Each structure stands twice: as C-alpha cells, then as structure tokens.
C-alpha cells in the first residue's frame, strides 16, 4: 500500500494496519439501486415482439376440444408455432430447438427433436407441437382458464427471466456509482476520461500504449490528468467465497503488469470481503491503491488524481 495524506488527514489512520482495518470496518452491505430488480422496458419490449401471436393463441383459452382447435389454429397461422417455446421459462437464449429426453426407463436414453423455427410446417410438425404443449403442461394451463390472457402471462414470464440478469446488474450498479464520482471529478478538473476502454481505444483516444493484462481486456475507467494515466477497475461482492481469492490474485497480477508505467487503482467493496479478508490483505499490501466506496465518499480521489 502506498500511504497518502488522506489516510491520516481524513481517516485518522497512522499506518498500513490501521488503513486496512478501516477498510474492512466500513464495507458497504449493499449497492442495490432500483434498476437492480426488473428491467421493465426490456420485459415489455420482448413481449411486444410476440404480442400478436399471443393474442391469436388466446383463442384456445378454455376450449374443451383443445387438440382440434390447436391443429386448426396453427394450420391457419403457422407463425404462431414460433412463439410456443416463449411460453415456458427459458434459458435466456430464446431457444427454438430442443432435444428432449423422452425415455430412459428401459436403460436406453431416447431423445426426440423439436424445431419451432421452421418456415414451412406440415401436419406431422403440428402434431409434434401439440405434443410439446401437452407434455410441457401448457395445455392444462390454457384450458383450465387459470390464466385469462397469454400476453399478461408472458409479461410475468419475461419478468421472471429478467431476474436472471440481476447478477450483471449488480455489477453495473457498482460501475454506475464509481462512474459518478470519477466523472464528477474529471468534469470539474477538466481531465480526460474514458469508460470501458480497451487498449486500442486508449491508444486512439489518449495516445498511451497500455498492456492488456488479459487478452482483449477492457478497463472500467481511464483518467488522464495531463501528467499521468490512471487506470481503474471496480467490483462489489455481497457474499464471500473461493472466487474472491482468485479475484484478489488477479488484481495483484494486474498491478504488476502496469507497475512503473501507469497508476492502477482497484475499487472494491461489499461484505463478502469480511469473510475473505486474508487474500484481500495480501493484495492490499502488494498494490499501491485499493479503495472502498466509503473512501470515495470522503474524497480520496482528490488526493491522488
């Protein structure tokens, strides 16, 4: 760790041990913004793309002779078949082709292929689609009238699927918070600033030859204050785990790659470090700058940029 006046003037820390203890004691429990929960704009946009087909499928709700009505509807509107997979909770990849294990109890694995992406379908295809609807439970759901409108149902499916993106949005929350502090300072000081820049962009925009560290690495934030280039990486860990040990090692190695050429700053936070403090301490002792959100709040950027 490189000792700077901020640690004594503001944090009242006398030495490296004091600074690390302060770091751990002031970790943030959460960085959840309202944007973390559901991206409603994405939910409604995805639903809108198939809304017409869903409204056509609403015709089947409550139909007692479901099988015949399904055959009739898909024959009249073949495009409807393409939205059937969307009615089950998906893998996030909008898959339309499935290899389903239909039997294994005879000590042999039997698969059946389902392809909903076909431009032209025949009667055999329709029968397979009907079987998919039955076996997946969609038929029972539709004829039971437990749902009144497949468009509304789809909004719920999309909202549930969107929850899978919370992990990445949590990372985005940390980036947004750090971005606010760095951008604000750069605008006031009139420093040059880049966000999510790879080595090519840094060379093109600022004229510095920065090593990548990892293949095609993209750095979170870059600041050129006219005297030197400062490179920032940031993340947040709400829970501990073995990954944090490798993360600490990664940023220790990255410091070595950049050392002597550019100033490297790692901004990290979260209660996860409380239970994984040993590898963090090793990197803290090795690197020049490891900062927390509390330090940003108290103005540490002004001291070394």
Secondary structure by P-SEA (a helix, b strand, c coil): cccccccccccccccaaaaaaaaaaaccccccccccccaaaaaaaaaaaaaaaaaaacccccccaaaaaaaaaaaacccccccccccccccccccccccccccccccbbbbbbbbcccccccaaaaaaaaaaaaaaaaaaaaaacccccaaaaaaaaaaaaaccaaaaaaaaaaaaaaaaaaaaaaaaacccccccccaaaaaaacccccccccccccccbbbbcccbbbbbbccccccccaaaaaaaaaaaaaaaaacccbbbbbbbbcccccccaaaaaaaaacccccccaaaaaaccccccc
